[in-house]
Amino acid sequence: MEAKAQARYVRVTPQKARRVVNEVRDKAALEAADILRFAPQAVATDVRKVLLSAMANSKVKAELAGETFNEADLRVLEAYVDEGPTMKRFRPRAQGRAGRILKRSSHITIVVGTKDDKLKGDL
């Protein structure tokens, strides 16, 4: 049972978020949650919340479909970070000039499922 979760408009640059997301891609979901729990990056908490939400979504989908659910079988099938809107701010600089500051945001998406789901997707 494949399930997806998204966190939109997370105030972190996509480049920093991708660094963390790349660590958990194609891993077992429980192992990925443990990795994120102890990762030193601040965005790891946001990514972990999205992962746990995707796992919960998978459980709900399985219950609605009447299928058996085992959390240990879940894997991170897809994990990616897209760029969100950028807030533009200005800071005074020397000689009356203004320097632009770009406050970037991200959309974090994680898809979890079983190995069988991944094989079906590849066909």
Buried (B, 14 or more C-beta within 10 A) or exposed (E): BBBBBBBEEBEBBBEBBBBBBEBBBEBBBBEBBBBBEEBEBEBBEBBBBBBBBBBBBBBEBBEEEEEEBEBEBBBBBBBBBEEBEEEEEEEEEEEEEEEEEEEBBBBBBBBBBBEEBBEEEEE
